[in-house]
Amino acid sequence: MSRAFIFTLDAILAIILCTILFFSAYSILSQFQYSTVRDTALFDVSADVLTSLEKNNTLRNAIYYSRNSDISAILSNSSSNVCSDLVIYSSDNKPLLIAQRADCKCTGSRSLLVRSFIIPNSNGTLSAYFAKMEACYK
């Protein structure tokens, strides 16, 4: 008596279902690109830099003393493969300060991030400002 495998209908349906799931997952995952991860990381780096500039009062001091040297130094000391520039605007959309990393050439996509912040004036009033940071990979 010889032995043989007998596939039942439920086993055949399970194999077909697993095959369909495998190929659909493969097609979805093959559309995912590394550049999406890089763009997200670039946005996160920009957000981190702007947050730290605001939290350690570098943005406030840059506006009070009208100098961008501290911001430029921080941009130059950030990640070595990221080029970035930062423009601070007043509430009426006039550029006040521009700082950028020296010796940078952008290749590929760019990330743009705008952050608003408020600084108290000497007379007790508050002024709103916007910091626009554009970053890209070298």
N, CA, C and O atoms as CSV, one atom per row, in Angstrom:
chain,resi,resn,atom,element,x,y,z
A,1,MET,N,N,0.827,-1.157,0.000
A,1,MET,CA,C,0.000,0.000,0.000
A,1,MET,C,C,0.890,1.246,0.000
A,1,MET,O,O,1.748,1.388,0.872
A,2,SER,N,N,0.702,2.125,-0.940
A,2,SER,CA,C,1.536,3.327,-1.018
A,2,SER,C,C,0.857,4.485,-0.287
A,2,SER,O,O,-0.367,4.604,-0.229
A,3,ARG,N,N,1.703,5.304,0.249
A,3,ARG,CA,C,1.168,6.456,0.977
A,3,ARG,C,C,1.165,7.668,0.053
A,3,ARG,O,O,2.051,7.829,-0.787
A,4,ALA,N,N,0.197,8.479,0.214
A,4,ALA,CA,C,0.079,9.675,-0.612
A,4,ALA,C,C,-0.488,10.805,0.243
A,4,ALA,O,O,-1.174,10.580,1.240
A,5,PHE,N,N,-0.176,12.024,-0.182
A,5,PHE,CA,C,-0.740,13.188,0.502
A,5,PHE,C,C,-2.074,13.514,-0.131
A,5,PHE,O,O,-2.209,13.549,-1.354
A,6,ILE,N,N,-3.018,13.743,0.683
A,6,ILE,CA,C,-4.331,14.137,0.191
A,6,ILE,C,C,-4.600,15.535,0.734
A,6,ILE,O,O,-4.692,15.750,1.943
A,7,PHE,N,N,-4.721,16.457,-0.177
A,7,PHE,CA,C,-5.018,17.826,0.214
A,7,PHE,C,C,-6.521,17.996,0.288
A,7,PHE,O,O,-7.258,17.668,-0.641
A,8,THR,N,N,-6.935,18.501,1.384
A,8,THR,CA,C,-8.352,18.788,1.509
A,8,THR,C,C,-8.606,20.201,1.024
A,8,THR,O,O,-7.675,20.978,0.814
A,9,LEU,N,N,-9.837,20.515,0.854
A,9,LEU,CA,C,-10.213,21.814,0.314
A,9,LEU,C,C,-9.774,22.957,1.240
A,9,LEU,O,O,-9.375,24.019,0.761
A,10,ASP,N,N,-9.844,22.750,2.552
A,10,ASP,CA,C,-9.439,23.818,3.467
A,10,ASP,C,C,-7.931,24.060,3.433
A,10,ASP,O,O,-7.495,25.197,3.608
A,11,ALA,N,N,-7.136,23.034,3.215
A,11,ALA,CA,C,-5.688,23.211,3.096
A,11,ALA,C,C,-5.345,23.963,1.818
A,11,ALA,O,O,-4.464,24.823,1.824
A,12,ILE,N,N,-6.018,23.656,0.744
A,12,ILE,CA,C,-5.773,24.354,-0.526
A,12,ILE,C,C,-6.162,25.828,-0.385
A,12,ILE,O,O,-5.430,26.703,-0.847
A,13,LEU,N,N,-7.288,26.109,0.241
A,13,LEU,CA,C,-7.701,27.501,0.446
A,13,LEU,C,C,-6.714,28.249,1.350
A,13,LEU,O,O,-6.442,29.428,1.124
A,14,ALA,N,N,-6.184,27.582,2.356
A,14,ALA,CA,C,-5.202,28.209,3.242
A,14,ALA,C,C,-3.920,28.545,2.492
A,14,ALA,O,O,-3.346,29.613,2.705
A,15,ILE,N,N,-3.466,27.658,1.623
A,15,ILE,CA,C,-2.259,27.923,0.826
A,15,ILE,C,C,-2.496,29.086,-0.125
A,15,ILE,O,O,-1.623,29.939,-0.287
A,16,ILE,N,N,-3.657,29.131,-0.750
A,16,ILE,CA,C,-3.976,30.234,-1.666
A,16,ILE,C,C,-4.040,31.555,-0.895
A,16,ILE,O,O,-3.523,32.572,-1.359
A,17,LEU,N,N,-4.665,31.540,0.263
A,17,LEU,CA,C,-4.777,32.748,1.072
A,17,LEU,C,C,-3.406,33.245,1.536
A,17,LEU,O,O,-3.138,34.445,1.487
A,18,CYS,N,N,-2.548,32.349,1.978
A,18,CYS,CA,C,-1.191,32.736,2.397
A,18,CYS,C,C,-0.394,33.307,1.234
A,18,CYS,O,O,0.352,34.270,1.408
A,19,THR,N,N,-0.542,32.729,0.065
A,19,THR,CA,C,0.153,33.229,-1.124
A,19,THR,C,C,-0.328,34.628,-1.477
A,19,THR,O,O,0.481,35.500,-1.792
A,20,ILE,N,N,-1.623,34.846,-1.429
A,20,ILE,CA,C,-2.168,36.174,-1.727
A,20,ILE,C,C,-1.671,37.196,-0.701
A,20,ILE,O,O,-1.284,38.303,-1.076
A,21,LEU,N,N,-1.677,36.845,0.569
A,21,LEU,CA,C,-1.184,37.751,1.607
A,21,LEU,C,C,0.302,38.067,1.427
A,21,LEU,O,O,0.722,39.210,1.608
A,22,PHE,N,N,1.081,37.075,1.080
A,22,PHE,CA,C,2.513,37.281,0.874
A,22,PHE,C,C,2.767,38.254,-0.270
A,22,PHE,O,O,3.556,39.188,-0.125
A,23,PHE,N,N,2.109,38.045,-1.402
A,23,PHE,CA,C,2.343,38.912,-2.552
A,23,PHE,C,C,1.781,40.316,-2.342
A,23,PHE,O,O,2.358,41.286,-2.833
A,24,SER,N,N,0.674,40.441,-1.626
A,24,SER,CA,C,0.157,41.784,-1.366
A,24,SER,C,C,1.076,42.535,-0.399
A,24,SER,O,O,1.306,43.731,-0.579
A,25,ALA,N,N,1.600,41.861,0.616
A,25,ALA,CA,C,2.551,42.507,1.529
A,25,ALA,C,C,3.826,42.895,0.796
A,25,ALA,O,O,4.377,43.970,1.031
A,26,TYR,N,N,4.292,42.034,-0.081
A,26,TYR,CA,C,5.502,42.326,-0.857
A,26,TYR,C,C,5.288,43.545,-1.753
A,26,TYR,O,O,6.171,44.397,-1.853
A,27,SER,N,N,4.138,43.637,-2.400
A,27,SER,CA,C,3.902,44.776,-3.294
A,27,SER,C,C,3.786,46.080,-2.508
A,27,SER,O,O,4.237,47.126,-2.975
A,28,ILE,N,N,3.193,46.025,-1.331
A,28,ILE,CA,C,3.081,47.238,-0.510
A,28,ILE,C,C,4.453,47.663,0.004
A,28,ILE,O,O,4.799,48.843,-0.051
A,29,LEU,N,N,5.226,46.717,0.498
A,29,LEU,CA,C,6.542,47.046,1.040
A,29,LEU,C,C,7.537,47.451,-0.039
A,29,LEU,O,O,8.477,48.194,0.244
A,30,SER,N,N,7.356,46.989,-1.246
A,30,SER,CA,C,8.278,47.372,-2.314
A,30,SER,C,C,8.075,48.817,-2.741
A,30,SER,O,O,8.967,49.406,-3.353
A,31,GLN,N,N,6.924,49.400,-2.435
A,31,GLN,CA,C,6.676,50.799,-2.771
A,31,GLN,C,C,7.310,51.750,-1.756
A,31,GLN,O,O,7.469,52.936,-2.042
A,32,PHE,N,N,7.668,51.253,-0.592
A,32,PHE,CA,C,8.306,52.059,0.441
A,32,PHE,C,C,9.723,52.392,0.005
A,32,PHE,O,O,10.478,51.507,-0.399
A,33,GLN,N,N,10.083,53.659,0.085
A,33,GLN,CA,C,11.391,54.081,-0.396
A,33,GLN,C,C,12.222,54.627,0.753
A,33,GLN,O,O,11.703,55.173,1.726
A,34,TYR,N,N,13.510,54.462,0.610
A,34,TYR,CA,C,14.442,54.951,1.617
A,34,TYR,C,C,14.406,56.473,1.711
A,34,TYR,O,O,14.651,57.038,2.777
A,35,SER,N,N,14.102,57.135,0.602
A,35,SER,CA,C,14.083,58.595,0.620
A,35,SER,C,C,13.012,59.127,1.563
A,35,SER,O,O,13.165,60.213,2.121
A,36,THR,N,N,11.942,58.382,1.745
A,36,THR,CA,C,10.909,58.798,2.686
A,36,THR,C,C,11.467,58.829,4.102
A,36,THR,O,O,11.184,59.751,4.866
A,37,VAL,N,N,12.249,57.833,4.444
A,37,VAL,CA,C,12.873,57.790,5.766
A,37,VAL,C,C,13.861,58.939,5.913
A,37,VAL,O,O,13.913,59.581,6.962
A,38,ARG,N,N,14.641,59.203,4.874
A,38,ARG,CA,C,15.614,60.292,4.931
A,38,ARG,C,C,14.917,61.638,5.092
A,38,ARG,O,O,15.384,62.480,5.860
A,39,ASP,N,N,13.806,61.859,4.384
A,39,ASP,CA,C,13.089,63.124,4.499
A,39,ASP,C,C,12.508,63.308,5.893
A,39,ASP,O,O,12.530,64.411,6.438
A,40,THR,N,N,11.995,62.242,6.464
A,40,THR,CA,C,11.461,62.308,7.821
A,40,THR,C,C,12.573,62.611,8.817
A,40,THR,O,O,12.385,63.412,9.733
A,41,ALA,N,N,13.718,61.985,8.647
A,41,ALA,CA,C,14.851,62.239,9.543
A,41,ALA,C,C,15.327,63.683,9.409
A,41,ALA,O,O,15.682,64.316,10.403
A,42,LEU,N,N,15.335,64.199,8.193
A,42,LEU,CA,C,15.741,65.586,7.962
A,42,LEU,C,C,14.773,66.551,8.646
A,42,LEU,O,O,15.199,67.539,9.244
A,43,PHE,N,N,13.495,66.273,8.560
A,43,PHE,CA,C,12.493,67.096,9.236
A,43,PHE,C,C,12.695,67.047,10.749
A,43,PHE,O,O,12.596,68.072,11.425
A,44,ASP,N,N,12.976,65.860,11.279
A,44,ASP,CA,C,13.197,65.714,12.722
A,44,ASP,C,C,14.439,66.475,13.184
A,44,ASP,O,O,14.430,67.088,14.251
A,45,VAL,N,N,15.502,66.438,12.388
A,45,VAL,CA,C,16.719,67.191,12.726
A,45,VAL,C,C,16.412,68.685,12.746
A,45,VAL,O,O,16.840,69.396,13.656
A,46,SER,N,N,15.680,69.158,11.757
A,46,SER,CA,C,15.317,70.578,11.703
A,46,SER,C,C,14.470,70.976,12.905
A,46,SER,O,O,14.686,72.029,13.504
A,47,ALA,N,N,13.515,70.136,13.250
A,47,ALA,CA,C,12.659,70.428,14.405
A,47,ALA,C,C,13.471,70.456,15.694
A,47,ALA,O,O,13.244,71.307,16.554
A,48,ASP,N,N,14.405,69.541,15.828
A,48,ASP,CA,C,15.248,69.506,17.033
A,48,ASP,C,C,16.122,70.749,17.145
A,48,ASP,O,O,16.269,71.315,18.228
A,49,VAL,N,N,16.699,71.171,16.028
A,49,VAL,CA,C,17.563,72.359,16.050
A,49,VAL,C,C,16.749,73.598,16.417
A,49,VAL,O,O,17.176,74.396,17.251
A,50,LEU,N,N,15.580,73.763,15.797
A,50,LEU,CA,C,14.756,74.930,16.114
A,50,LEU,C,C,14.280,74.920,17.564
A,50,LEU,O,O,14.242,75.962,18.217
A,51,THR,N,N,13.924,73.756,18.057
A,51,THR,CA,C,13.488,73.656,19.452
A,51,THR,C,C,14.614,74.025,20.403
A,51,THR,O,O,14.400,74.768,21.361
A,52,SER,N,N,15.804,73.515,20.148
A,52,SER,CA,C,16.926,73.831,21.041
A,52,SER,C,C,17.326,75.303,20.941
A,52,SER,O,O,17.714,75.904,21.943
A,53,LEU,N,N,17.235,75.890,19.745
A,53,LEU,CA,C,17.533,77.318,19.607
A,53,LEU,C,C,16.554,78.166,20.414
A,53,LEU,O,O,16.931,79.181,20.999
A,54,GLU,N,N,15.312,77.743,20.437
A,54,GLU,CA,C,14.328,78.499,21.211
A,54,GLU,C,C,14.498,78.264,22.709
A,54,GLU,O,O,14.435,79.210,23.494
A,55,LYS,N,N,14.708,77.028,23.107
A,55,LYS,CA,C,14.770,76.700,24.533
A,55,LYS,C,C,16.003,77.282,25.221
A,55,LYS,O,O,15.937,77.641,26.396
A,56,ASN,N,N,17.122,77.382,24.508
A,56,ASN,CA,C,18.313,77.953,25.154
A,56,ASN,C,C,18.461,79.457,24.877
A,56,ASN,O,O,19.532,80.031,25.073
A,57,ASN,N,N,17.378,80.079,24.421
A,57,ASN,CA,C,17.275,81.536,24.219
A,57,ASN,C,C,18.202,82.083,23.143
A,57,ASN,O,O,18.462,83.286,23.115
A,58,THR,N,N,18.697,81.240,22.271
A,58,THR,CA,C,19.553,81.722,21.183
A,58,THR,C,C,18.761,82.580,20.208
A,58,THR,O,O,19.275,83.588,19.722
A,59,LEU,N,N,17.525,82.203,19.915
A,59,LEU,CA,C,16.696,83.013,19.013
A,59,LEU,C,C,16.406,84.380,19.634
A,59,LEU,O,O,16.470,85.400,18.948
A,60,ARG,N,N,16.092,84.402,20.911
A,60,ARG,CA,C,15.806,85.660,21.604
A,60,ARG,C,C,17.033,86.568,21.601
A,60,ARG,O,O,16.930,87.757,21.300
A,61,ASN,N,N,18.192,86.005,21.934
A,61,ASN,CA,C,19.418,86.807,21.964
A,61,ASN,C,C,19.790,87.309,20.576
A,61,ASN,O,O,20.299,88.421,20.434
A,62,ALA,N,N,19.544,86.507,19.561
A,62,ALA,CA,C,19.848,86.934,18.194
A,62,ALA,C,C,19.011,88.150,17.813
A,62,ALA,O,O,19.499,89.053,17.133
A,63,ILE,N,N,17.760,88.175,18.248
A,63,ILE,CA,C,16.900,89.320,17.941
A,63,ILE,C,C,17.274,90.522,18.805
A,63,ILE,O,O,17.351,91.640,18.296
A,64,TYR,N,N,17.507,90.318,20.095
A,64,TYR,CA,C,17.877,91.428,20.984
A,64,TYR,C,C,19.144,92.127,20.517
A,64,TYR,O,O,19.197,93.357,20.486
A,65,TYR,N,N,20.158,91.362,20.157
A,65,TYR,CA,C,21.468,91.926,19.821
A,65,TYR,C,C,21.721,92.015,18.318
A,65,TYR,O,O,22.810,92.405,17.899
A,66,SER,N,N,20.735,91.659,17.509
A,66,SER,CA,C,20.829,91.710,16.034
A,66,SER,C,C,22.096,91.043,15.518
A,66,SER,O,O,22.835,91.625,14.725
A,67,ARG,N,N,22.337,89.831,15.969
A,67,ARG,CA,C,23.500,89.097,15.477
A,67,ARG,C,C,23.101,87.643,15.232
A,67,ARG,O,O,22.302,87.057,15.962
A,68,ASN,N,N,23.676,87.105,14.203
A,68,ASN,CA,C,23.354,85.724,13.837
A,68,ASN,C,C,24.526,84.772,14.046
A,68,ASN,O,O,24.455,83.615,13.634
A,69,SER,N,N,25.587,85.229,14.669
A,69,SER,CA,C,26.788,84.399,14.807
A,69,SER,C,C,26.540,83.154,15.653
A,69,SER,O,O,27.070,82.086,15.348
A,70,ASP,N,N,25.739,83.280,16.714
A,70,ASP,CA,C,25.453,82.106,17.549
A,70,ASP,C,C,24.650,81.061,16.778
A,70,ASP,O,O,24.908,79.862,16.884
A,71,ILE,N,N,23.681,81.529,16.007
A,71,ILE,CA,C,22.870,80.598,15.211
A,71,ILE,C,C,23.733,79.933,14.149
A,71,ILE,O,O,23.632,78.725,13.937
A,72,SER,N,N,24.576,80.708,13.483
A,72,SER,CA,C,25.458,80.131,12.457
A,72,SER,C,C,26.400,79.098,13.051
A,72,SER,O,O,26.681,78.077,12.424
A,73,ALA,N,N,26.887,79.358,14.255
A,73,ALA,CA,C,27.781,78.395,14.910
A,73,ALA,C,C,27.052,77.095,15.218
A,73,ALA,O,O,27.610,76.012,15.039
A,74,ILE,N,N,25.819,77.192,15.677
A,74,ILE,CA,C,25.049,75.978,15.971
A,74,ILE,C,C,24.738,75.217,14.694
A,74,ILE,O,O,24.820,73.988,14.674
A,75,LEU,N,N,24.382,75.919,13.630
A,75,LEU,CA,C,24.113,75.250,12.353
A,75,LEU,C,C,25.368,74.567,11.825
A,75,LEU,O,O,25.292,73.476,11.260
A,76,SER,N,N,26.519,75.204,12.006
A,76,SER,CA,C,27.773,74.608,11.535
A,76,SER,C,C,28.180,73.397,12.358
A,76,SER,O,O,28.859,72.504,11.852
A,77,ASN,N,N,27.773,73.356,13.620
A,77,ASN,CA,C,28.123,72.228,14.480
A,77,ASN,C,C,27.085,71.117,14.476
A,77,ASN,O,O,27.251,70.112,15.168
A,78,SER,N,N,26.023,71.286,13.710
A,78,SER,CA,C,25.020,70.220,13.636
A,78,SER,C,C,25.554,69.105,12.738
A,78,SER,O,O,26.719,69.130,12.340
A,79,SER,N,N,24.734,68.162,12.430
A,79,SER,CA,C,25.142,66.974,11.674
A,79,SER,C,C,25.964,67.345,10.442
A,79,SER,O,O,25.622,68.278,9.717
A,80,SER,N,N,27.039,66.615,10.214
A,80,SER,CA,C,27.985,66.976,9.157
A,80,SER,C,C,27.426,66.783,7.753
A,80,SER,O,O,27.948,67.373,6.807
A,81,ASN,N,N,26.396,65.989,7.590
A,81,ASN,CA,C,25.860,65.770,6.249
A,81,ASN,C,C,24.589,66.566,5.989
A,81,ASN,O,O,23.907,66.327,4.992
A,82,VAL,N,N,24.259,67.511,6.868
A,82,VAL,CA,C,23.051,68.321,6.708
A,82,VAL,C,C,23.433,69.778,6.485
A,82,VAL,O,O,24.186,70.358,7.267
A,83,CYS,N,N,22.915,70.358,5.425
A,83,CYS,CA,C,23.050,71.793,5.170
A,83,CYS,C,C,21.757,72.462,5.625
A,83,CYS,O,O,20.670,71.919,5.432
A,84,SER,N,N,21.878,73.631,6.225
A,84,SER,CA,C,20.670,74.292,6.699
A,84,SER,C,C,20.860,75.798,6.716
A,84,SER,O,O,21.973,76.307,6.850
A,85,ASP,N,N,19.752,76.490,6.578
A,85,ASP,CA,C,19.747,77.928,6.773
A,85,ASP,C,C,18.496,78.303,7.548
A,85,ASP,O,O,17.489,77.595,7.523
A,86,LEU,N,N,18.581,79.421,8.230
A,86,LEU,CA,C,17.499,79.846,9.102
A,86,LEU,C,C,17.248,81.325,8.884
A,86,LEU,O,O,18.183,82.126,8.855
A,87,VAL,N,N,15.989,81.682,8.733
A,87,VAL,CA,C,15.591,83.081,8.586
A,87,VAL,C,C,14.587,83.383,9.691
A,87,VAL,O,O,13.627,82.638,9.890
A,88,ILE,N,N,14.814,84.479,10.406
A,88,ILE,CA,C,13.881,84.919,11.441
A,88,ILE,C,C,13.080,86.086,10.880
A,88,ILE,O,O,13.635,87.070,10.390
A,89,TYR,N,N,11.755,85.948,10.967
A,89,TYR,CA,C,10.839,86.964,10.463
A,89,TYR,C,C,10.108,87.619,11.625
A,89,TYR,O,O,9.837,86.988,12.646
A,90,SER,N,N,9.794,88.900,11.448
A,90,SER,CA,C,8.937,89.574,12.422
A,90,SER,C,C,7.493,89.154,12.161
A,90,SER,O,O,7.210,88.441,11.198
A,91,SER,N,N,6.590,89.600,13.017
A,91,SER,CA,C,5.187,89.198,12.866
A,91,SER,C,C,4.555,89.754,11.594
A,91,SER,O,O,3.545,89.224,11.133
A,92,ASP,N,N,5.126,90.803,11.022
A,92,ASP,CA,C,4.600,91.329,9.761
A,92,ASP,C,C,5.365,90.793,8.549
A,92,ASP,O,O,5.353,91.400,7.478
A,93,ASN,N,N,6.022,89.665,8.728
A,93,ASN,CA,C,6.671,88.905,7.641
A,93,ASN,C,C,7.890,89.592,7.037
A,93,ASN,O,O,8.209,89.354,5.872
A,94,LYS,N,N,8.567,90.423,7.787
A,94,LYS,CA,C,9.803,91.032,7.310
A,94,LYS,C,C,10.977,90.224,7.853
A,94,LYS,O,O,11.029,89.944,9.051
A,95,PRO,N,N,11.921,89.846,6.989
A,95,PRO,CA,C,13.080,89.094,7.489
A,95,PRO,C,C,13.970,89.978,8.359
A,95,PRO,O,O,14.333,91.088,7.971
A,96,LEU,N,N,14.313,89.472,9.534
A,96,LEU,CA,C,15.163,90.220,10.460
A,96,LEU,C,C,16.596,89.725,10.442
A,96,LEU,O,O,17.531,90.524,10.380
A,97,LEU,N,N,16.775,88.410,10.494
A,97,LEU,CA,C,18.105,87.808,10.529
A,97,LEU,C,C,18.148,86.601,9.609
A,97,LEU,O,O,17.173,85.861,9.476
A,98,ILE,N,N,19.292,86.420,8.984
A,98,ILE,CA,C,19.512,85.247,8.139
A,98,ILE,C,C,20.812,84.594,8.588
A,98,ILE,O,O,21.847,85.251,8.696
A,99,ALA,N,N,20.744,83.310,8.844
A,99,ALA,CA,C,21.941,82.551,9.232
A,99,ALA,C,C,21.964,81.273,8.417
A,99,ALA,O,O,20.936,80.624,8.222
A,100,GLN,N,N,23.145,80.921,7.945
A,100,GLN,CA,C,23.248,79.676,7.193
A,100,GLN,C,C,24.589,79.020,7.440
A,100,GLN,O,O,25.569,79.656,7.828
A,101,ARG,N,N,24.588,77.738,7.202
A,101,ARG,CA,C,25.818,76.972,7.361
A,101,ARG,C,C,26.732,77.280,6.183
A,101,ARG,O,O,26.302,77.269,5.030
A,102,ALA,N,N,27.968,77.548,6.478
A,102,ALA,CA,C,28.926,77.878,5.423
A,102,ALA,C,C,29.317,76.623,4.647
A,102,ALA,O,O,29.263,75.509,5.168
A,103,ASP,N,N,29.703,76.824,3.415
A,103,ASP,CA,C,30.248,75.743,2.588
A,103,ASP,C,C,29.277,74.591,2.357
A,103,ASP,O,O,29.649,73.426,2.496
A,104,CYS,N,N,28.062,74.904,2.011
A,104,CYS,CA,C,27.068,73.847,1.803
A,104,CYS,C,C,26.479,73.920,0.406
A,104,CYS,O,O,26.160,74.995,-0.102
A,105,LYS,N,N,26.346,72.766,-0.193
A,105,LYS,CA,C,25.658,72.612,-1.474
A,105,LYS,C,C,24.607,71.530,-1.293
A,105,LYS,O,O,24.921,70.404,-0.905
A,106,CYS,N,N,23.372,71.874,-1.572
A,106,CYS,CA,C,22.282,70.915,-1.384
A,106,CYS,C,C,22.143,69.997,-2.585
A,106,CYS,O,O,22.249,70.419,-3.737
A,107,THR,N,N,21.903,68.740,-2.283
A,107,THR,CA,C,21.546,67.771,-3.310
A,107,THR,C,C,20.305,67.046,-2.827
A,107,THR,O,O,20.202,66.693,-1.653
A,108,GLY,N,N,19.389,66.831,-3.706
A,108,GLY,CA,C,18.191,66.086,-3.323
A,108,GLY,C,C,17.120,66.964,-2.713
A,108,GLY,O,O,17.095,68.179,-2.910
A,109,SER,N,N,16.248,66.331,-1.977
A,109,SER,CA,C,15.071,67.011,-1.445
A,109,SER,C,C,15.426,67.899,-0.257
A,109,SER,O,O,16.470,67.752,0.377
A,110,ARG,N,N,14.523,68.811,0.010
A,110,ARG,CA,C,14.706,69.763,1.104
A,110,ARG,C,C,13.568,69.610,2.104
A,110,ARG,O,O,12.476,69.147,1.775
A,111,SER,N,N,13.855,70.007,3.310
A,111,SER,CA,C,12.843,70.013,4.364
A,111,SER,C,C,12.661,71.449,4.822
A,111,SER,O,O,13.636,72.169,5.039
A,112,LEU,N,N,11.426,71.858,4.968
A,112,LEU,CA,C,11.117,73.221,5.387
A,112,LEU,C,C,10.286,73.158,6.661
A,112,LEU,O,O,9.287,72.443,6.731
A,113,LEU,N,N,10.708,73.909,7.657
A,113,LEU,CA,C,10.019,73.909,8.942
A,113,LEU,C,C,9.912,75.345,9.436
A,113,LEU,O,O,10.887,76.095,9.400
A,114,VAL,N,N,8.729,75.722,9.894
A,114,VAL,CA,C,8.506,77.062,10.432
A,114,VAL,C,C,8.038,76.913,11.874
A,114,VAL,O,O,7.163,76.104,12.180
A,115,ARG,N,N,8.633,77.702,12.741
A,115,ARG,CA,C,8.277,77.658,14.168
A,115,ARG,C,C,8.028,79.088,14.634
A,115,ARG,O,O,8.809,79.991,14.332
A,116,SER,N,N,6.961,79.285,15.356
A,116,SER,CA,C,6.682,80.614,15.900
A,116,SER,C,C,7.139,80.658,17.355
A,116,SER,O,O,7.115,79.650,18.062
A,117,PHE,N,N,7.547,81.823,17.778
A,117,PHE,CA,C,7.959,82.002,19.169
A,117,PHE,C,C,7.670,83.434,19.588
A,117,PHE,O,O,7.564,84.330,18.750
A,118,ILE,N,N,7.544,83.639,20.888
A,118,ILE,CA,C,7.177,84.941,21.442
A,118,ILE,C,C,8.289,85.410,22.372
A,118,ILE,O,O,8.817,84.645,23.180
A,119,ILE,N,N,8.629,86.687,22.236
A,119,ILE,CA,C,9.689,87.274,23.055
A,119,ILE,C,C,9.119,88.500,23.769
A,119,ILE,O,O,8.480,89.343,23.139
A,120,PRO,N,N,9.347,88.600,25.076
A,120,PRO,CA,C,8.891,89.802,25.792
A,120,PRO,C,C,9.785,91.000,25.465
A,120,PRO,O,O,11.009,90.882,25.401
A,121,ASN,N,N,9.155,92.139,25.263
A,121,ASN,CA,C,9.897,93.378,25.003
A,121,ASN,C,C,10.255,94.049,26.323
A,121,ASN,O,O,9.775,93.648,27.383
A,122,SER,N,N,11.097,95.067,26.249
A,122,SER,CA,C,11.524,95.770,27.464
A,122,SER,C,C,10.367,96.527,28.120
A,122,SER,O,O,10.404,96.773,29.326
A,123,ASN,N,N,9.342,96.899,27.348
A,123,ASN,CA,C,8.205,97.635,27.917
A,123,ASN,C,C,7.099,96.711,28.434
A,123,ASN,O,O,6.038,97.185,28.839
A,124,GLY,N,N,7.338,95.404,28.424
A,124,GLY,CA,C,6.372,94.460,28.972
A,124,GLY,C,C,5.434,93.842,27.958
A,124,GLY,O,O,4.683,92.927,28.295
A,125,THR,N,N,5.458,94.317,26.729
A,125,THR,CA,C,4.606,93.719,25.698
A,125,THR,C,C,5.300,92.493,25.101
A,125,THR,O,O,6.492,92.266,25.304
A,126,LEU,N,N,4.533,91.734,24.378
A,126,LEU,CA,C,5.071,90.530,23.740
A,126,LEU,C,C,5.103,90.715,22.234
A,126,LEU,O,O,4.199,91.318,21.655
A,127,SER,N,N,6.137,90.200,21.605
A,127,SER,CA,C,6.257,90.247,20.148
A,127,SER,C,C,6.378,88.835,19.607
A,127,SER,O,O,7.088,87.995,20.161
A,128,ALA,N,N,5.671,88.591,18.513
A,128,ALA,CA,C,5.712,87.273,17.878
A,128,ALA,C,C,6.715,87.288,16.731
A,128,ALA,O,O,6.837,88.272,16.002
A,129,TYR,N,N,7.421,86.191,16.589
A,129,TYR,CA,C,8.401,86.023,15.522
A,129,TYR,C,C,8.241,84.630,14.931
A,129,TYR,O,O,7.648,83.740,15.540
A,130,PHE,N,N,8.779,84.466,13.739
A,130,PHE,CA,C,8.757,83.173,13.066
A,130,PHE,C,C,10.173,82.812,12.644
A,130,PHE,O,O,10.910,83.648,12.120
A,131,ALA,N,N,10.538,81.581,12.875
A,131,ALA,CA,C,11.837,81.080,12.427
A,131,ALA,C,C,11.578,80.036,11.349
A,131,ALA,O,O,10.914,79.028,11.593
A,132,LYS,N,N,12.104,80.285,10.163
A,132,LYS,CA,C,11.935,79.352,9.050
A,132,LYS,C,C,13.276,78.675,8.796
A,132,LYS,O,O,14.269,79.337,8.496
A,133,MET,N,N,13.294,77.368,8.917
A,133,MET,CA,C,14.525,76.616,8.699
A,133,MET,C,C,14.349,75.712,7.493
A,133,MET,O,O,13.390,74.946,7.398
A,134,GLU,N,N,15.288,75.819,6.586
A,134,GLU,CA,C,15.306,74.956,5.409
A,134,GLU,C,C,16.564,74.104,5.495
A,134,GLU,O,O,17.662,74.621,5.702
A,135,ALA,N,N,16.397,72.801,5.336
A,135,ALA,CA,C,17.528,71.885,5.463
A,135,ALA,C,C,17.530,70.899,4.301
A,135,ALA,O,O,16.490,70.597,3.715
A,136,CYS,N,N,18.714,70.410,3.986
A,136,CYS,CA,C,18.865,69.413,2.928
A,136,CYS,C,C,20.130,68.608,3.208
A,136,CYS,O,O,20.940,68.975,4.058
A,137,TYR,N,N,20.279,67.527,2.491
A,137,TYR,CA,C,21.490,66.721,2.615
A,137,TYR,C,C,22.537,67.210,1.636
A,137,TYR,O,O,22.216,67.650,0.533
A,138,LYS,N,N,23.801,67.129,2.051
A,138,LYS,CA,C,24.920,67.510,1.172
A,138,LYS,C,C,25.013,66.555,0.013
A,138,LYS,O,O,25.888,66.703,-0.840
